[in-house]
Amino acid sequence: MREFKYLRKKTIKIVNLFLLLFIFFSCNPEKPVEVPIKTIEPSKPEIPTLEYSVTATFKHDTTAFTEGLLFNDGKLYESTGSPDNLPKLKSVLGIVDWKTGKLEAKVELDKKIYPFGEGMVILNGKIYQVTYKEQTGFIYDLKTFNRIGQFTYLNKEGWGLTTDGTNIMMSDGTDLITFFDPQKLTVSKTIFVNENGVGVDDINELEYINGFIYANIWMTGFIAKIDPASGNIVAKINCTPLSYNMKNLHPWALEMNGIAYDAPNDKIYVTGKLWPEIYQINFKH
C-alpha cells in the first residue's frame, strides 16, 4: 500500500514537472524576442561665429534711418526710410560726407506716393532703389541722379539690395532672396535662406563680398553669411555689442542695418538706423 502511494506521488510529481516544462517552453519560444534599437540622429553642425575687430570709427547722420549702404568709386552711398512714428524723417538717397557724417541727399521720394524708401544698389552706371510696400523700384543715372526708369516686382515688400556684378539680389523681409536680371528686371531665381534647413526670416540689408551674401537680420545685431548658390547660412557675425554701444551713445539709435564693402581697399563698414557712428570692421572674408 505504501509502495502504491509512493508510486502515485512520484507519478503526480512527474506529470506536474512535464506540465511546468510545457508551460515554460510555450511561453518562451526558441525565437528570441526582438528588442527595438533606438537610433540617435547625428547632431547638426553648429554654425560658426566669425570673430571681428573694429579698426576705425566715423561719424554718421543721426537723422538717417538707414535702409541701404554701399561703396562705389571711393564714395559711400546711403538710402533711408521714413517711418510714420518719425514724421520729420525723409526717404532719401545720397552720398555720405566722411568728415561730418551728414548724408547729402540727391534724391527724395514723394512721401504722399511712396511713404517709405528702402535698399539700393549700383550696377552698370545705374542706381536701383526699391520701396517698402508699393512693389515699385526706381532707376537713376549714377552721375546725375536723374530718374531714368521704373520697375515693379511681385514681392509684397522690398527691403535690401545688392549685386554680384551680374544679378541684382533683393530681400523682402522673409527667408527668401530674389535674383533679378538687371536688363529685363525679371526674376532669374530665388534662394531659401536657412540655418541647417530651418528658414531664417527678416533678412534685411544685403552686401555681396567675395562670393557670399552678407545680410543684416532685422531687429538683431547679427549678420548672416549666406551661400548664394544654396541659401545656406555658413557663418554668423555677432555685432550686438556695437548695437548696445550705439544705444548708450544715442538714445534714439535703433537696430543695426547697413553693410558696405570697399572692394578695392578690402574694407567693410557697418552702421544702423539713427546711429551716431559708422564702424569699420575686419573679419575673415
C-alpha positions as CSV (number, residue, x, y, z in Angstrom):
1,M,0.0,0.0,0.0
2,R,2.8,2.4,0.9
3,E,4.6,1.5,-2.3
4,F,1.4,2.3,-4.3
5,K,1.1,5.7,-2.6
6,Y,4.7,6.4,-3.2
7,L,4.4,5.5,-6.9
8,R,1.3,7.6,-7.1
9,K,3.0,10.6,-5.6
10,K,6.0,10.0,-7.9
11,T,3.8,9.9,-10.9
12,I,2.0,13.1,-9.9
13,K,5.3,14.9,-9.5
14,I,6.5,13.7,-12.9
15,V,3.2,14.8,-14.5
16,N,3.5,18.2,-12.8
17,L,7.0,18.6,-13.9
18,F,6.1,17.9,-17.5
19,L,3.2,20.4,-17.2
20,L,5.6,23.1,-15.9
21,L,8.1,22.4,-18.7
22,F,5.3,22.6,-21.3
23,I,4.1,25.9,-19.9
24,F,7.7,27.3,-19.8
25,F,8.5,26.4,-23.4
26,S,5.1,27.6,-24.6
27,C,5.7,31.0,-23.1
28,N,9.4,31.1,-24.1
29,P,9.7,30.2,-27.8
30,E,13.0,29.4,-29.2
31,K,12.9,32.6,-31.4
32,P,14.4,35.4,-29.3
33,V,12.3,38.5,-28.5
34,E,13.3,41.4,-30.7
35,V,14.2,44.5,-28.7
36,P,13.8,47.7,-30.7
37,I,17.0,49.6,-31.1
38,K,16.7,53.3,-30.5
39,T,18.7,55.2,-33.2
40,I,20.2,58.6,-32.3
41,E,20.3,61.0,-35.2
42,P,23.6,62.8,-35.6
43,S,23.5,66.4,-34.3
44,K,23.5,69.1,-36.9
45,P,26.7,71.1,-37.2
46,E,26.7,74.4,-35.3
47,I,27.0,77.5,-37.5
48,P,30.4,79.1,-36.7
49,T,30.5,82.7,-35.4
50,L,33.2,84.8,-37.1
51,E,35.4,86.9,-34.8
52,Y,35.8,90.6,-35.8
53,S,37.7,93.7,-34.7
54,V,36.8,97.4,-35.0
55,T,39.6,99.2,-36.9
56,A,38.1,102.7,-37.2
57,T,35.0,104.7,-36.5
58,F,33.4,107.6,-38.5
59,K,30.6,110.0,-37.9
60,H,27.1,109.0,-39.1
61,D,24.0,111.1,-39.6
62,T,21.6,110.5,-36.7
63,T,18.6,111.5,-38.8
64,A,19.4,108.7,-41.3
65,F,17.0,105.8,-41.0
66,T,19.4,103.5,-42.8
67,E,17.9,101.1,-45.4
68,G,20.8,100.8,-47.9
69,L,24.6,101.3,-47.6
70,L,27.2,100.7,-50.3
71,F,30.6,101.8,-51.6
72,N,31.2,102.8,-55.2
73,D,34.2,104.6,-56.7
74,G,35.5,105.8,-53.3
75,K,32.2,107.2,-52.2
76,L,29.8,105.9,-49.5
77,Y,26.1,105.9,-50.6
78,E,23.2,105.6,-48.3
79,S,19.4,105.3,-48.7
80,T,16.9,105.9,-45.9
81,G,13.3,105.3,-44.9
82,S,10.8,107.5,-43.2
83,P,8.6,105.6,-40.6
84,D,5.2,107.1,-39.6
85,N,6.2,107.5,-36.0
86,L,9.1,109.7,-37.0
87,P,7.4,112.2,-39.3
88,K,10.4,114.5,-39.6
89,L,12.5,111.9,-41.4
90,K,12.6,111.6,-45.1
91,S,13.2,108.8,-47.7
92,V,16.3,110.0,-49.5
93,L,19.3,108.6,-51.4
94,G,22.7,110.3,-51.5
95,I,26.3,110.4,-50.5
96,V,27.8,110.4,-47.0
97,D,30.2,113.2,-46.1
98,W,33.1,111.4,-44.4
99,K,34.1,114.4,-42.3
100,T,30.7,115.3,-40.8
101,G,28.8,112.0,-41.4
102,K,25.9,114.0,-42.9
103,L,24.0,112.4,-45.7
104,E,23.9,114.7,-48.8
105,A,20.6,113.9,-50.3
106,K,20.5,113.6,-54.1
107,V,17.0,112.0,-54.4
108,E,13.9,112.4,-52.2
109,L,10.8,110.3,-52.6
110,D,7.4,111.9,-52.6
111,K,6.1,110.8,-49.2
112,K,2.4,111.1,-50.3
113,I,3.0,108.5,-53.0
114,Y,5.9,106.4,-51.7
115,P,6.0,106.8,-47.9
116,F,9.0,104.6,-47.3
117,G,12.2,104.2,-49.3
118,E,14.3,101.0,-48.9
119,G,17.5,99.5,-50.1
120,M,19.6,100.4,-53.2
121,V,22.4,99.0,-55.4
122,I,24.7,100.4,-58.1
123,L,25.3,98.4,-61.3
124,N,26.5,99.4,-64.7
125,G,26.3,103.1,-64.1
126,K,22.8,103.0,-62.6
127,I,21.3,103.2,-59.1
128,Y,18.4,100.9,-58.4
129,Q,16.2,101.7,-55.4
130,V,13.1,99.8,-54.0
131,T,10.2,100.9,-51.9
132,Y,8.7,99.2,-48.8
133,K,5.2,98.3,-49.7
134,E,4.5,99.8,-53.1
135,Q,6.1,96.9,-55.1
136,T,7.9,99.7,-57.1
137,G,11.5,100.4,-57.8
138,F,13.3,103.3,-59.5
139,I,16.4,103.6,-61.7
140,Y,18.6,106.6,-61.6
141,D,21.6,107.7,-63.6
142,L,24.7,107.4,-61.3
143,K,26.3,110.6,-62.4
144,T,23.3,112.9,-62.5
145,F,20.8,111.1,-60.1
146,N,18.1,111.8,-62.7
147,R,15.4,109.2,-62.7
148,I,15.7,107.2,-65.9
149,G,13.4,104.2,-65.2
150,Q,10.9,102.5,-63.0
151,F,10.0,98.8,-62.4
152,T,7.7,96.6,-60.4
153,Y,8.1,93.3,-58.6
154,L,5.8,90.7,-57.2
155,N,7.4,90.5,-53.7
156,K,4.9,92.0,-51.2
157,E,7.7,94.2,-49.8
158,G,11.1,95.5,-50.8
159,W,13.9,95.5,-48.3
160,G,17.6,95.3,-49.2
161,L,19.5,95.2,-52.5
162,T,23.0,94.0,-53.6
163,T,24.7,92.6,-56.7
164,D,27.3,90.1,-57.6
165,G,28.1,92.1,-60.8
166,T,25.7,90.1,-62.9
167,N,22.5,89.8,-60.9
168,I,20.5,92.2,-58.6
169,M,19.5,90.5,-55.4
170,M,16.6,91.6,-53.2
171,S,15.4,90.7,-49.7
172,D,11.8,91.2,-48.8
173,G,11.7,90.5,-45.0
174,T,11.1,86.8,-45.4
175,D,13.5,83.9,-45.6
176,L,13.9,84.4,-49.4
177,I,16.3,86.3,-51.6
178,T,15.2,87.0,-55.1
179,F,17.6,87.3,-58.0
180,F,16.7,89.7,-60.9
181,D,18.1,90.1,-64.4
182,P,19.2,93.8,-64.4
183,Q,18.3,94.3,-68.0
184,K,14.8,92.8,-68.1
185,L,14.3,93.1,-64.3
186,T,12.7,89.7,-64.4
187,V,13.2,87.0,-61.7
188,S,16.0,84.6,-62.6
189,K,15.9,82.6,-59.4
190,T,15.0,82.6,-55.7
191,I,17.0,81.1,-52.8
192,F,15.7,79.9,-49.4
193,V,17.8,81.4,-46.6
194,N,18.2,78.7,-43.9
195,E,20.2,77.6,-41.0
196,N,20.6,73.8,-41.1
197,G,17.5,73.5,-43.2
198,V,15.3,75.9,-41.0
199,G,14.2,79.1,-42.7
200,V,15.6,82.4,-41.3
201,D,13.1,85.3,-41.7
202,D,13.7,89.0,-41.6
203,I,16.7,89.1,-44.0
204,N,17.3,92.8,-44.4
205,E,20.1,94.9,-45.9
206,L,22.5,93.0,-48.1
207,E,26.1,93.2,-49.3
208,Y,27.9,90.8,-51.6
209,I,31.5,90.2,-50.5
210,N,33.9,87.7,-52.2
211,G,31.3,85.2,-53.3
212,F,28.9,85.4,-50.4
213,I,25.9,87.5,-49.4
214,Y,26.2,89.2,-46.0
215,A,22.8,90.2,-44.6
216,N,21.6,92.0,-41.5
217,I,18.9,90.1,-39.7
218,W,16.2,92.6,-38.7
219,M,15.9,93.6,-35.1
220,T,19.1,91.8,-34.1
221,G,22.8,92.6,-34.1
222,F,23.6,89.6,-36.2
223,I,25.0,89.5,-39.7
224,A,24.5,86.2,-41.7
225,K,27.0,84.9,-44.2
226,I,24.9,83.2,-46.9
227,D,26.0,80.9,-49.8
228,P,24.2,82.4,-52.8
229,A,24.1,79.0,-54.6
230,S,22.2,77.1,-51.8
231,G,20.9,79.8,-49.5
232,N,22.7,78.1,-46.5
233,I,23.9,80.3,-43.7
234,V,27.5,79.2,-43.4
235,A,28.6,81.7,-40.6
236,K,27.3,84.5,-38.5
237,I,28.8,87.7,-37.0
238,N,27.6,88.9,-33.7
239,C,27.7,92.7,-33.7
240,T,25.3,93.0,-30.7
241,P,28.0,94.8,-28.6
242,L,28.2,97.5,-31.3
243,S,24.4,98.0,-31.2
244,Y,24.5,98.3,-27.4
245,N,27.3,100.8,-27.6
246,M,25.3,103.0,-30.1
247,K,22.2,102.9,-27.9
248,N,24.3,104.1,-25.0
249,L,25.8,107.0,-27.1
250,H,22.5,108.0,-28.6
251,P,19.1,107.2,-27.0
252,W,17.3,107.2,-30.4
253,A,19.6,104.7,-32.0
254,L,17.7,101.6,-33.3
255,E,18.7,98.3,-34.8
256,M,21.8,97.6,-36.9
257,N,21.2,97.9,-40.6
258,G,23.8,98.7,-43.2
259,I,26.8,96.8,-44.6
260,A,29.2,98.3,-47.2
261,Y,32.2,96.8,-48.9
262,D,35.0,98.9,-50.3
263,A,36.4,96.2,-52.6
264,P,39.5,98.0,-54.0
265,N,40.7,98.6,-50.4
266,D,39.2,95.5,-48.9
267,K,37.4,97.4,-46.1
268,I,34.0,96.7,-44.6
269,Y,31.7,99.3,-42.9
270,V,28.6,98.8,-40.8
271,T,26.1,101.1,-39.2
272,G,22.4,101.2,-38.1
273,K,19.3,103.2,-38.1
274,L,19.9,106.6,-36.5
275,W,23.3,105.5,-35.3
276,P,25.8,108.3,-34.5
277,E,28.7,106.3,-35.9
278,I,29.9,104.1,-38.7
279,Y,32.2,101.2,-37.8
280,Q,35.0,99.9,-40.0
281,I,35.3,96.2,-39.0
282,N,37.7,93.5,-40.0
283,F,36.9,89.7,-40.1
284,K,37.9,86.8,-42.2
285,H,36.0,87.1,-45.5
